[in-house]
């Protein structure tokens, strides 16, 4: 890896330029009071390998922030440049965290979300998050809950009735909560969200004990807009509801290492804890708003469960299934909690196994969700009817990220096998394995600008090798697998993928010689440490590394066809 900082990289589309680089603490400390070394968590300074480290803060460019303090934040750890390390404080932090969740602090890094400014509440896109058929009474989650509450928008395109009441939680001016320390808002927030800044881009990112919202001008100069400070908890994941975004509203849901689930609107400064004092405390590892809904979202837990929550419900009642200690070994296990209380969260509860749910992504039509797990299974679930349709297996190890192609034909997932695997949802089979990363893959995303060839898909990936890889995929360009059909059939007869006998749901793991291999168009090291998050907009790419360094890359202005290879 080159010791020189990466300021650009070339793709067939052209040259991407580094527009801005900053640390999460640089951004958060634009506000007073600064996030200082006032808690034991600030003394926890472990590197990616679990050893003490003294990284050098990067030079910021593009975004002008106040001077950085001695610590740089990542999504679960504090990396300290100070030579003094308090082992007593470190012990105090780790002692307060359940042992089953300790690995989340080291392995769940900074997550970044990027979104554009808008002038009005978005309308529902036809075909996304809607269904052409009417709700079926008494069948699964659709019949048990949606048909009674109307919590998903229908074909008319109207947002659900919970929009109004879901925005009326208590306003926090000076927090006395034992959970929230303070909420700080930029005095120029109103100027940012109306009129003059309709071409702005916004970033949201989590760091230890805070969530920060910043705004970027078209020239990539930026300003911190709001900061949500926690007393003694770490956000692991968050998601923005794109269906309810408006000038005066931004619905954000966050999941925490101690199992808390929090809704927060940084524009109004309101927040609500949706499972306060519930007694069910596995870490919330991933969360996604359900497409087309103003109030429903899905969360994945560290104990292998998935919950659908309703933002409009205040009470939380733990389903008996959540306390089950039974080992779930079958890859096609899909236990659905029955007799849920109608006035309480969760509104749906599933147990998929005993290993953490690491990622989830909804299909473009909003009818299915892909759920990745540490057990090496990628599950395709018809969540409306609560049906497990398919289970695809990794080459080895667990999954860490997944996404859908824009047309819904393919699911792409990366994991701890250093591979990215492409499955055809319609054909229910693996199409290709992408080889190029030298360590775990952490994030993968399709380029929203697509490819000039409609039959070719372009996506990018990042991983623990600190590299960004660009891939072009088309069925016509794939090479034939090396193995003959007879060899594949012989392998499948002894396939260990299904642990409890044949299954129509679990698709067997194919040997390497039986699957086409895809090589990247390019690979470039764009960070100095493991990259953990990547987000696209139409003109920007944002990446974040484990040391809490966020880089904003500007897309080439025009597509140069002569440079395409």
VMD Tcl script that draws the C-alpha trace (Angstrom):
set ca {
  {0.00 0.00 0.00}
  {1.34 3.43 -0.93}
  {2.39 5.71 1.91}
  {1.27 8.78 -0.07}
  {-2.31 9.94 0.56}
  {-4.76 9.09 -2.19}
  {-6.23 12.25 -3.73}
  {-7.89 10.73 -6.80}
  {-8.62 7.45 -8.56}
  {-9.46 6.63 -12.16}
  {-12.39 4.55 -13.38}
  {-13.71 3.94 -16.91}
  {-16.05 6.85 -16.24}
  {-13.16 9.24 -15.60}
  {-11.22 10.61 -12.62}
  {-12.81 10.87 -9.19}
  {-11.29 13.73 -7.15}
  {-10.99 13.90 -3.36}
  {-13.10 16.97 -2.55}
  {-13.02 16.80 1.26}
  {-11.40 14.83 4.07}
  {-12.13 15.16 7.77}
  {-12.41 13.17 10.97}
  {-15.68 12.55 12.73}
  {-14.46 14.43 15.77}
  {-13.40 17.44 13.70}
  {-16.99 17.70 12.50}
  {-18.62 17.04 15.88}
  {-16.39 19.54 17.68}
  {-17.57 22.46 15.62}
  {-20.10 22.77 18.41}
  {-19.55 23.87 21.98}
  {-19.19 22.12 24.28}
  {-16.62 19.94 22.55}
  {-16.66 16.18 22.90}
  {-13.73 15.92 25.28}
  {-12.02 13.26 27.31}
  {-14.67 13.35 30.00}
  {-15.61 9.69 30.12}
  {-13.98 6.30 30.32}
  {-14.90 5.58 26.70}
  {-12.42 8.22 25.52}
  {-9.56 6.18 26.98}
  {-10.43 3.08 25.00}
  {-7.83 3.18 22.25}
  {-7.56 -0.09 20.37}
  {-6.53 -0.56 16.78}
  {-8.21 -2.81 14.27}
  {-6.07 -5.69 15.50}
  {-7.00 -5.10 19.13}
  {-3.68 -3.50 20.09}
  {-2.92 0.04 21.19}
  {-2.30 2.42 18.33}
  {-1.25 6.02 17.81}
  {-2.55 7.10 14.39}
  {-1.63 10.46 12.92}
  {-4.61 12.74 12.29}
  {-5.04 13.51 8.58}
  {-4.87 16.99 7.16}
  {-8.39 18.22 6.50}
  {-9.24 19.68 3.15}
  {-12.33 21.16 1.56}
  {-14.42 21.17 4.74}
  {-13.12 23.68 7.30}
  {-13.62 22.47 10.85}
  {-12.27 23.54 14.21}
  {-8.95 22.07 15.34}
  {-9.19 18.37 16.11}
  {-8.64 17.16 19.65}
  {-6.34 14.24 20.41}
  {-8.88 11.51 19.67}
  {-10.38 10.39 16.38}
  {-13.69 8.60 16.46}
  {-14.75 5.47 14.69}
  {-18.06 3.70 14.95}
  {-17.33 1.85 18.14}
  {-13.86 2.77 19.34}
  {-11.83 5.84 20.18}
  {-8.35 6.01 18.67}
  {-6.17 8.17 20.83}
  {-2.95 9.93 19.89}
  {-2.15 10.65 23.51}
  {0.60 8.45 25.05}
  {-1.33 8.10 28.31}
  {-3.78 5.22 28.33}
  {-5.89 4.53 31.38}
  {-6.26 0.80 31.83}
  {-8.62 1.44 34.73}
  {-10.93 3.48 32.51}
  {-10.76 0.87 29.77}
  {-11.73 -1.83 32.24}
  {-14.64 0.30 33.42}
  {-15.98 0.61 29.89}
  {-15.69 -3.05 28.97}
  {-17.14 -4.16 32.30}
  {-20.34 -2.24 31.57}
  {-20.90 -3.95 28.20}
  {-22.26 -7.49 27.83}
  {-19.52 -9.86 26.72}
  {-21.59 -10.95 23.73}
  {-21.58 -7.36 22.47}
  {-17.90 -6.52 23.01}
  {-16.95 -7.53 19.48}
  {-19.48 -5.05 18.13}
  {-17.42 -2.18 19.51}
  {-14.30 -3.28 17.68}
  {-15.92 -4.46 14.47}
  {-18.80 -2.04 13.91}
  {-17.15 1.10 12.56}
  {-18.37 4.50 11.43}
  {-21.50 4.35 9.28}
  {-22.20 7.28 6.94}
  {-25.42 8.22 5.15}
  {-25.61 10.77 2.33}
  {-28.74 12.48 1.00}
  {-29.64 15.54 -1.04}
  {-31.63 18.60 -0.05}
  {-35.26 18.70 -1.14}
  {-37.84 21.42 -1.39}
  {-40.95 19.46 -0.55}
  {-42.14 16.16 0.84}
  {-41.32 13.38 -1.65}
  {-44.03 11.57 -3.52}
  {-44.27 7.81 -3.69}
  {-42.57 6.35 -6.75}
  {-44.83 4.04 -8.67}
  {-43.74 0.44 -8.27}
  {-41.63 1.03 -5.16}
  {-42.95 0.02 -1.78}
  {-46.42 -0.59 -3.14}
  {-48.42 -3.64 -4.01}
  {-50.81 -4.18 -6.88}
  {-52.86 -6.57 -4.80}
  {-54.96 -5.65 -1.81}
  {-53.89 -6.81 1.66}
  {-54.77 -10.40 2.40}
  {-56.57 -10.62 5.71}
  {-55.17 -13.08 8.21}
  {-52.05 -13.90 6.20}
  {-48.70 -13.08 7.78}
  {-47.55 -9.59 8.73}
  {-49.61 -8.08 5.88}
  {-52.88 -9.49 7.15}
  {-52.17 -9.31 10.88}
  {-51.04 -5.70 11.00}
  {-50.92 -3.78 7.71}
  {-54.53 -4.41 6.70}
  {-55.70 -3.07 10.07}
  {-53.48 0.00 10.36}
  {-52.69 0.97 6.77}
  {-49.08 1.38 7.78}
  {-47.85 1.00 4.19}
  {-48.90 3.28 1.39}
  {-51.13 1.73 -1.21}
  {-51.27 2.08 -4.96}
  {-52.76 5.56 -4.62}
  {-49.35 6.85 -3.53}
  {-50.58 8.48 -0.30}
  {-48.37 8.29 2.73}
  {-49.85 6.41 5.70}
  {-52.02 8.03 8.30}
  {-49.35 7.81 10.98}
  {-47.37 10.63 9.38}
  {-48.94 13.27 11.58}
  {-48.89 11.54 14.94}
  {-45.46 9.99 14.40}
  {-43.98 13.49 14.43}
  {-45.34 14.63 17.80}
  {-42.92 13.26 20.38}
  {-41.52 15.43 23.19}
  {-39.28 18.40 22.33}
  {-35.91 18.37 24.09}
  {-34.37 21.72 24.91}
  {-32.08 20.81 27.79}
  {-31.95 17.09 28.38}
  {-32.07 15.64 31.88}
  {-32.31 12.11 30.51}
  {-29.96 9.39 31.72}
  {-29.66 8.31 28.09}
  {-29.29 11.56 26.11}
  {-26.70 14.04 27.29}
  {-27.54 17.01 25.08}
  {-28.88 17.96 21.66}
  {-26.98 20.77 19.97}
  {-28.40 22.53 16.91}
  {-26.71 24.99 14.55}
  {-28.19 28.47 14.79}
  {-28.11 28.63 10.98}
  {-30.07 25.39 10.50}
  {-33.11 27.17 9.06}
  {-30.96 28.83 6.41}
  {-29.57 25.45 5.37}
  {-32.85 23.62 4.95}
  {-34.81 26.22 2.99}
  {-34.34 28.23 -0.17}
  {-30.66 29.03 -0.52}
  {-29.31 25.51 -0.10}
  {-31.48 23.33 -2.30}
  {-28.35 22.05 -4.02}
  {-26.69 21.03 -0.78}
  {-25.76 17.52 0.24}
  {-26.06 16.25 3.80}
  {-24.08 13.63 5.70}
  {-25.10 11.76 8.84}
  {-22.59 9.62 10.71}
  {-22.35 7.85 14.03}
  {-19.37 8.00 16.37}
  {-18.92 6.96 20.02}
  {-21.58 8.61 22.15}
  {-22.89 10.91 19.41}
  {-24.63 11.21 16.05}
  {-23.65 14.18 13.87}
  {-25.39 15.83 10.92}
  {-23.37 18.05 8.59}
  {-24.19 19.96 5.42}
  {-22.03 20.20 2.31}
  {-22.28 23.04 -0.18}
  {-21.84 22.22 -3.90}
  {-18.17 23.23 -3.62}
  {-17.89 20.77 -0.68}
  {-17.41 23.37 2.02}
  {-19.35 22.20 5.03}
  {-20.88 23.00 8.38}
  {-22.09 20.91 11.30}
  {-25.86 21.28 11.66}
  {-26.82 19.12 14.64}
  {-25.26 16.76 17.17}
  {-27.04 14.18 19.30}
  {-24.90 13.37 22.35}
  {-25.35 10.18 24.37}
  {-24.47 9.70 28.02}
  {-22.89 6.24 27.85}
  {-24.02 4.36 24.77}
  {-22.67 3.78 21.28}
  {-24.79 3.90 18.09}
  {-24.03 0.96 15.81}
  {-26.38 1.71 12.91}
  {-28.86 4.23 11.59}
  {-31.18 4.81 8.66}
  {-33.02 7.77 7.14}
  {-36.64 7.58 6.01}
  {-36.58 8.90 2.45}
  {-40.37 8.70 2.19}
  {-41.09 11.33 4.85}
  {-38.27 13.76 4.18}
  {-39.39 17.37 3.93}
  {-38.04 20.84 4.67}
  {-39.20 20.55 8.25}
  {-38.77 16.84 8.84}
  {-36.03 14.21 8.84}
  {-36.90 10.86 10.42}
  {-33.83 8.99 11.65}
  {-33.79 5.67 13.50}
  {-30.72 4.50 15.42}
  {-29.70 1.19 16.98}
  {-27.28 0.92 19.90}
  {-24.83 -1.54 21.38}
  {-26.94 -1.86 24.56}
  {-30.06 -2.75 22.55}
  {-31.72 0.68 22.55}
  {-33.78 1.81 19.56}
  {-34.18 5.58 19.17}
  {-36.10 7.75 16.73}
  {-34.66 11.23 16.24}
  {-35.52 14.25 14.10}
  {-32.49 16.57 13.98}
  {-34.55 19.39 12.46}
  {-37.06 19.62 15.29}
  {-34.73 18.27 17.99}
  {-37.31 15.68 19.05}
  {-36.46 12.09 19.94}
  {-38.09 9.01 21.45}
  {-36.78 5.73 22.88}
  {-38.97 2.98 21.48}
  {-37.94 0.09 23.74}
  {-37.16 1.84 26.99}
  {-36.79 -0.51 29.99}
  {-37.90 -3.45 27.86}
  {-35.45 -5.97 29.34}
  {-34.55 -7.17 25.82}
  {-31.03 -5.86 25.24}
  {-29.13 -7.59 22.41}
  {-27.14 -5.13 20.31}
  {-29.04 -3.62 17.37}
  {-26.65 -4.31 14.51}
  {-28.61 -3.06 11.46}
  {-31.81 -1.16 10.73}
  {-33.82 -0.14 7.65}
  {-37.04 1.82 7.14}
  {-39.64 -0.21 5.26}
  {-40.15 1.29 1.78}
  {-43.36 3.25 1.46}
  {-43.97 3.57 5.20}
  {-43.80 6.66 7.36}
  {-43.58 4.73 10.62}
  {-42.45 1.12 10.12}
  {-38.84 0.01 10.19}
  {-36.94 -3.24 10.57}
  {-34.03 -3.99 12.92}
  {-31.63 -6.94 13.15}
  {-30.21 -8.01 16.49}
  {-27.04 -9.68 17.71}
  {-28.96 -12.77 18.84}
  {-30.26 -13.66 15.37}
  {-33.69 -12.03 15.53}
  {-35.48 -9.50 13.31}
  {-38.13 -7.08 14.57}
  {-40.50 -4.78 12.72}
  {-41.16 -1.67 14.81}
  {-43.83 0.99 14.57}
  {-42.60 4.49 15.24}
  {-46.10 5.48 16.40}
  {-46.24 3.01 19.32}
  {-44.86 3.96 22.73}
  {-44.91 0.62 24.57}
  {-42.65 -2.39 24.03}
  {-43.64 -5.92 25.03}
  {-40.99 -8.62 24.68}
  {-42.34 -11.67 22.78}
  {-41.76 -15.03 24.52}
  {-39.78 -16.14 21.46}
  {-37.12 -13.52 22.29}
  {-36.20 -15.40 25.48}
  {-35.81 -18.76 23.79}
  {-32.43 -20.36 24.53}
  {-32.92 -23.16 22.02}
  {-30.09 -23.51 19.52}
  {-31.27 -22.96 15.95}
  {-29.00 -25.00 13.68}
  {-31.10 -25.32 10.53}
  {-30.34 -22.73 7.87}
  {-34.00 -22.67 6.83}
  {-35.23 -21.90 10.35}
  {-37.82 -19.11 10.40}
  {-39.76 -18.86 13.64}
  {-42.52 -16.26 13.75}
  {-43.74 -14.92 17.09}
  {-47.49 -15.26 17.53}
  {-49.94 -13.42 19.80}
  {-48.15 -10.06 19.71}
  {-49.93 -7.32 21.62}
  {-51.60 -4.98 19.09}
  {-50.81 -1.76 20.97}
  {-47.15 -2.55 21.55}
  {-43.92 -2.93 19.64}
  {-42.72 -5.03 17.97}
  {-45.44 -5.55 15.38}
  {-43.54 -8.54 13.96}
  {-40.80 -10.71 15.44}
  {-38.79 -13.49 13.75}
  {-35.98 -15.73 14.91}
  {-33.66 -16.75 12.08}
  {-30.87 -18.32 14.12}
  {-28.48 -17.62 16.98}
  {-25.83 -15.59 15.15}
  {-25.96 -11.79 14.65}
  {-27.99 -10.31 11.80}
  {-25.36 -8.20 10.05}
  {-27.10 -6.55 7.08}
  {-30.44 -6.12 5.37}
  {-31.62 -4.56 2.12}
  {-35.09 -4.19 0.60}
  {-35.80 -5.06 -3.01}
  {-36.61 -2.15 -5.35}
  {-40.30 -3.16 -5.48}
  {-40.46 -3.17 -1.68}
  {-41.86 -6.71 -1.50}
  {-38.84 -8.62 -0.21}
  {-35.90 -8.09 2.08}
  {-32.45 -9.71 1.89}
  {-31.03 -10.47 5.34}
  {-27.39 -11.42 5.88}
  {-26.11 -13.19 8.97}
  {-22.92 -14.25 10.69}
  {-23.96 -17.87 10.10}
  {-23.17 -17.51 6.39}
  {-26.77 -17.43 5.19}
  {-28.32 -14.75 2.99}
  {-32.09 -15.05 3.41}
  {-34.69 -13.68 1.00}
  {-37.87 -13.02 2.94}
  {-41.33 -12.02 1.77}
  {-41.80 -9.90 4.87}
  {-45.41 -8.92 4.10}
  {-46.52 -12.55 4.28}
  {-43.71 -13.67 6.63}
  {-42.40 -16.35 4.27}
  {-38.77 -17.42 3.96}
  {-38.35 -17.89 0.19}
  {-34.63 -18.62 -0.32}
  {-31.42 -19.09 1.64}
  {-28.12 -18.64 -0.20}
  {-24.86 -19.72 1.41}
  {-21.52 -17.94 1.44}
  {-18.39 -19.69 0.22}
  {-17.34 -19.65 3.87}
  {-17.78 -17.32 6.83}
  {-20.49 -14.80 7.55}
  {-21.96 -12.01 5.45}
  {-21.25 -8.37 6.22}
  {-23.14 -6.43 3.51}
  {-25.74 -6.90 0.79}
  {-27.65 -4.91 -1.81}
  {-30.01 -5.33 -4.78}
  {-29.58 -4.32 -8.39}
  {-31.88 -1.48 -9.43}
  {-34.08 -3.80 -11.48}
  {-34.39 -6.35 -8.65}
  {-32.95 -9.20 -10.71}
  {-29.77 -9.72 -8.69}
  {-28.69 -9.71 -5.06}
  {-25.05 -8.95 -4.33}
  {-23.43 -9.73 -0.97}
  {-19.95 -9.53 0.52}
  {-18.50 -11.16 3.58}
  {-15.67 -12.74 5.49}
  {-14.66 -15.01 2.61}
  {-13.10 -11.92 0.92}
  {-15.56 -12.46 -1.94}
  {-18.55 -10.68 -3.42}
  {-21.18 -13.12 -4.65}
  {-23.91 -12.39 -7.20}
  {-27.18 -14.37 -7.14}
  {-30.00 -14.33 -9.65}
  {-33.24 -13.97 -7.72}
  {-35.39 -15.19 -10.61}
  {-33.23 -18.23 -11.43}
  {-32.49 -18.88 -7.72}
  {-28.83 -19.60 -8.34}
  {-25.36 -18.14 -7.90}
  {-24.19 -16.32 -11.03}
  {-20.63 -15.30 -10.20}
  {-18.11 -14.81 -7.42}
  {-16.05 -11.62 -7.51}
  {-12.40 -12.03 -6.50}
  {-10.22 -9.02 -5.79}
  {-10.37 -8.07 -2.12}
  {-7.55 -9.22 0.14}
  {-9.60 -9.08 3.35}
  {-13.20 -8.95 4.53}
  {-15.64 -7.01 2.36}
  {-17.43 -4.33 4.38}
  {-19.78 -2.56 1.98}
  {-21.05 -2.89 -1.57}
  {-23.30 -0.61 -3.62}
  {-24.53 -0.25 -7.18}
  {-23.63 2.99 -8.92}
  {-26.88 5.02 -9.16}
  {-25.69 6.44 -12.50}
  {-25.54 2.93 -13.93}
  {-23.61 1.97 -17.05}
  {-23.90 3.19 -20.66}
  {-24.64 -0.42 -21.64}
  {-28.09 -1.28 -20.27}
  {-27.15 -4.97 -20.01}
  {-24.16 -4.20 -17.75}
  {-24.30 -3.44 -14.05}
  {-21.63 -1.37 -12.31}
  {-21.06 -1.57 -8.58}
  {-18.28 -0.71 -6.11}
  {-17.07 -2.35 -2.94}
  {-14.79 -1.51 0.01}
  {-13.19 -3.69 2.65}
  {-10.69 -4.20 5.43}
  {-7.87 -4.09 2.88}
  {-8.50 -0.30 2.68}
  {-9.27 -0.63 -1.04}
  {-12.07 0.50 -3.30}
  {-12.88 -1.93 -6.13}
  {-14.97 -1.19 -9.22}
  {-16.85 -4.01 -10.96}
  {-18.74 -4.35 -14.23}
  {-21.06 -7.34 -14.46}
  {-23.01 -8.75 -17.39}
  {-24.10 -12.30 -18.11}
  {-22.71 -12.17 -21.63}
  {-19.21 -11.31 -20.43}
  {-18.93 -14.09 -17.84}
  {-16.54 -16.97 -18.53}
  {-17.82 -20.53 -18.37}
  {-17.07 -22.32 -15.08}
  {-14.17 -24.75 -15.12}
  {-16.13 -27.69 -13.65}
  {-18.31 -29.96 -15.77}
  {-21.93 -30.55 -14.81}
  {-21.18 -34.10 -13.65}
  {-18.60 -32.80 -11.17}
  {-21.07 -30.28 -9.80}
  {-23.78 -32.91 -9.34}
  {-21.30 -35.13 -7.51}
  {-20.42 -32.29 -5.18}
  {-24.06 -31.46 -4.47}
  {-24.84 -35.00 -3.37}
  {-22.50 -34.48 -0.42}
  {-23.04 -30.77 0.07}
  {-22.75 -29.73 3.74}
  {-24.75 -26.55 3.25}
  {-28.01 -27.99 4.56}
  {-27.49 -29.33 8.04}
  {-30.79 -31.10 8.60}
  {-31.55 -32.76 5.31}
  {-32.77 -31.62 1.88}
  {-34.58 -28.30 1.65}
  {-36.40 -26.47 -1.12}
  {-35.42 -23.18 0.50}
  {-31.68 -23.61 1.15}
  {-29.63 -23.59 -2.03}
  {-26.44 -25.66 -1.77}
  {-23.01 -24.13 -1.74}
  {-21.30 -24.68 -5.09}
  {-17.57 -25.40 -5.35}
  {-15.29 -22.70 -6.68}
  {-14.74 -24.47 -10.00}
  {-18.49 -24.55 -10.68}
  {-19.02 -20.77 -10.48}
  {-17.85 -18.10 -12.90}
  {-15.22 -15.73 -11.49}
  {-15.41 -11.98 -12.02}
  {-12.33 -9.76 -11.75}
  {-12.48 -6.05 -10.83}
  {-12.00 -3.29 -13.37}
  {-9.73 -1.53 -10.91}
  {-8.60 -1.59 -7.28}
  {-7.11 1.35 -5.41}
  {-6.18 1.97 -1.78}
  {-8.05 5.15 -0.86}
  {-7.65 5.00 2.95}
  {-4.84 4.09 5.33}
  {-6.99 1.69 7.39}
  {-9.95 -0.63 6.95}
  {-12.84 0.99 5.07}
  {-16.14 0.27 6.70}
  {-18.82 2.33 4.96}
  {-19.56 3.65 1.48}
  {-22.49 5.71 0.20}
  {-23.36 7.12 -3.22}
  {-25.20 10.15 -4.40}
  {-25.50 11.05 -8.06}
  {-22.43 13.29 -7.98}
  {-20.56 12.21 -4.83}
  {-19.11 9.11 -3.20}
  {-18.51 9.09 0.55}
  {-16.23 6.58 2.28}
  {-15.40 6.15 5.97}
  {-12.63 4.12 7.58}
  {-12.20 2.50 10.97}
  {-10.11 5.41 12.23}
  {-13.10 7.71 11.79}
  {-11.80 9.48 8.68}
  {-14.48 10.44 6.16}
  {-13.62 11.23 2.55}
  {-15.90 12.85 0.00}
  {-15.09 12.06 -3.65}
  {-16.49 14.08 -6.55}
  {-17.70 12.21 -9.63}
  {-16.18 13.00 -13.03}
  {-18.07 15.85 -14.69}
  {-18.70 14.03 -17.97}
  {-18.53 10.46 -19.12}
  {-15.49 10.00 -21.38}
  {-16.42 7.11 -23.67}
  {-12.87 6.88 -25.08}
  {-11.52 5.97 -21.63}
  {-13.83 2.98 -21.25}
  {-11.98 -0.35 -21.28}
}
mol new
graphics top color blue
foreach p $ca { graphics top sphere $p radius 0.5 }
foreach p [lrange $ca 0 end-1] q [lrange $ca 1 end] { graphics top cylinder $p $q radius 0.2 }
display resetview
